[in-house]
Amino acid sequence: MRQSLAITEIGPERCCNKCGDWWPDDAEFFFMDKGKTRQPCKACYYQLPSVIAKRERRLAAREPAHDQ
């Protein structure tokens, strides 16, 4: 099993389990739950098909209906 947390000169970094990139282990790059970071990173999370579909449903609900 690959280690997903490393201590570097800039502080702790976490490896995203989806893209494999290393990011600082903080709320800027990962969502937090009960004080701990959650996988995947925010960039990968926003690319998940379920998240994209949810965003599109919200945008569609905001648009006014066009009567023809």
ZIMOTA-V749724 format. One line per field, one symbol per residue. psi: psi as a letter, one per 40 degrees, with the letter a starting at -180 (. if undefined). burial: I if it has 24 or more other C-alpha atoms within 12 Angstrom, else O. A space follows every 50 residues. Layout:
psi=???
burial=???
This chain:
psi=hhhehihadeahiihhedeeihihgieddiiihfeiiiiaiddddeehdd ddddddddddddhihhh.
burial=OOOOOOOOOOOOIIIIOOOOOIIIIIOOIIOOOOOOIIIIIIOIOOOOOO OOOOOOOOOOOOOOOOOO
